[in-house]
Amino acid sequence: MKKGIVLACCVMLLAGQLQSAEALDWNRRIGVDRMIDRTIDNTINRAVNKVEKQEKTRRVIFQNLPQSAAEIGPETDAQQVAAYTVAALARYETNPAEAIAMLNKLLGPRPVPKRDEQFLADRFRGRQYLMRSYFMGATPANNYQPDMPYTVEIKTNAYTYQEEGYARFLISCGGADSPRPMTVRQKASTGEWFLWDYKGLLSGIQTPAADDPWA
């Protein structure tokens, strides 16, 4: 009888120790998970802070928008080339052929291929106002009528010049919730910057009030 009682007590004691060990192990796991979560949060916050601290904005002003390829060209100023790109694409609204000629000038040794001419036609069909949204003051509410003089806002951050020989800019857009990307590339032998990728600027934007039945 006594042996049975002693054995039962030992079993209960052992069970209690196992439960305590499991509880301790569970608490440790929770602690580790929380520590991992804090580490991830801190890493993300540091990355965001790094980008925000290095984010800069430049405004390029045009008293009059360039109307032909003769008025623009590659530059040693990469952000000026970005602004010229916006102006060249804006020309498409009134003169598609001249806009393509301007793009060819900016693209340099890599002109607009025929398939991209069709791409441009598709993007602007029924959306002639598209590129006006990249000039300050233009919003859906005012049917994308920009303020004068024409101003292009170009943003840079920690990743703009991350890849040698390339610059990826973000262009403010009055018809979108966030700026749109574009890329220029530098020619090593001359230091000039040429347009490399502009298609991010041709994404859809909010419908202007005049065309919006719900406005």
N, C-alpha and C positions, 0 to 999 in steps of 0.2 A: 504493500500500500504506500509506504513511505517512498519507495523507489519510484512508484508511478507519479506521486505528487512532485517529487524532485525532477523527474523527466519532463512533466508538463510545464513546470516552472522554467526549465532550461529552454524548452521549445518556445515559450512565450517571450522569454528574454531575447532569444535569437531572432524571433520574428520582429520584435521591437527594434533591435539593432539593424536589421535589414531595412525596415521602414525608414529608420533615421538615415541610413546610408543612401537610400533611394531619394529621400527628400533633399539630402545634402547635394547629391549628384544633380538632381533637378534644378536646385537653386544655382548650382555652379553653371549649368548649361544656360539658364536664363541670364545669368551674369555675363557669360561669354557672348551670348546673342546680343545683349544690350551694348556690350563693348564694341562688337563688330558694327552694329548700327551706328553708334557714335562715331566710329572711325570713318565709315562711309559718308555720313553727314558732314563731318569735318573736311574730308577730301573734296566733296562736291562744293562745299562753301568756299574753300580755298581756291578752287578752280574758277568759280563764278566771280569771286572777288578779284582774282588776277585779271580776268577778262574785262571786268567793269573798270578796274583801275587803269587799264591800258586802252580803254575805248576812247577814241577821239572823233570829233566831227569837224569836217571842213565844208564850207559852202563856196561853190564856184558860181560866179555871177555872169550872166550874158545880158548886156544891154539890148542886143538883138541876136536872135538865134542864127547860126550859120545856115546858109541855104544851099551850099554847094561843096563839093570835095575840095575845091581850091581854097576854101576858108578854114579847113581843118587838116590835121595830119598827126603822125606819131610825134611824141614829145618825150623829153627826158623827165617830165613831170607825169607820173603814173595817174594821179588823180585828175589831171586835166584831160587825159585820154578817156577816163571814165565819164567825165562830164560831156565830152565830145560825142561819146557813144549814145548818151541819152538824147542829145540834140539831133544826131543823125537818124535815130529811130523815130524821133518826133516828126521829122521831115516826111516820113512815110504817109502821114495823114493827108498831105497836100500834093506830094510828088514821089510816088514809090520808086521810080527809076533813079531819081536824084538821091534818095535815101540809100539805095543799094550802092550807088557810086561812092557815097560818103563812107559807108561801112567798108567797102573795098579799100579805101584809102587808109582807114584805121587798122584793118586786118593785115595790111602789108603783103608779105609773101604768101598769104593764105586767104585768098578772096572768097566771097560768098559762093558756095556751090549751088548749082541749079536746084537741087532738092531743098536747100534752105530758102531759096526765093519763094518756093511754093509754101514752105512753112511760114514765112513772113506773111504771105497773102492770107493764109488761113487764120493766123493769129489776129490780124487786123480787120478781118471781115466782120462788119457790124460792130466793131469796137475801135473806130478811128480815134477815139479819145484816149486810148490806152496809155500812150507815152506822156500825155499831158499830166497824168497823175504823179509823175516824178518831179514836177516843178512845185516849189513851195507855194502853199496857198490853195492848191487845187484839191477839191474834195468832191465826193458824190453829191453833196447838198448844193454846190454851186456849178454842177455839171462839168467839173474839172477845168475851171477857168483859173489859171495860175495868177499869182501876184506878179507885178512888174517891179524891178527887172526880173527876168527869168533866173531862178536860183535852184541849183542842184545840190542836195545835201548828201555828202559822202562820208560814211562811217568806216573807221578802221579799228581793229582790236588786236589782241595778242596773236591771233592766227592769220592776220592779213598777209604777212610776209614769211609765213612758216616754211614755205617751199621756195628754195632759192630760184630766182629768176621769174617768179610769178607773184602777183598781188591780187588778193581776193577782197573786193570791196562790197559793202552793203549800201544800197542806195535807198534813201527814204522814199516812201510811196504813200500818197494821200488816199489811195484806194485799197490799202491792205493793212492788216494789223501789225505787220513787221516789215522791216526793210528787205529788199530783194538783192540777191547776190549777182555779181558779175566778176569776170577775171581778165586781167591783162598780163601780157608776157613781155619780158625784156630781151632785146637783142643784145647779146654780150659784146659784140664788136663795136657797137655805136652807143650803147647805153640808152637807146630809145625804147619806149614802151609801146606795144601794139595791142590792139584788142584781141582777146583770145576766146572768151565765151560770154555771150550776151543773152542767151536764151532764158536765163532766170528772170530777166526783166520783162519777158513777154507772158508771164503767167497771168491768169485771170484776176480781175479786180472787181470791186463792188460796182453795181450798175448805177449810172448817174441818175439823179432824181427825175430828169425829163423822160427817161426810158423805163422808170420803175413804176409799175401800176400800184404798188403798195406804199410809195413814198408820200 
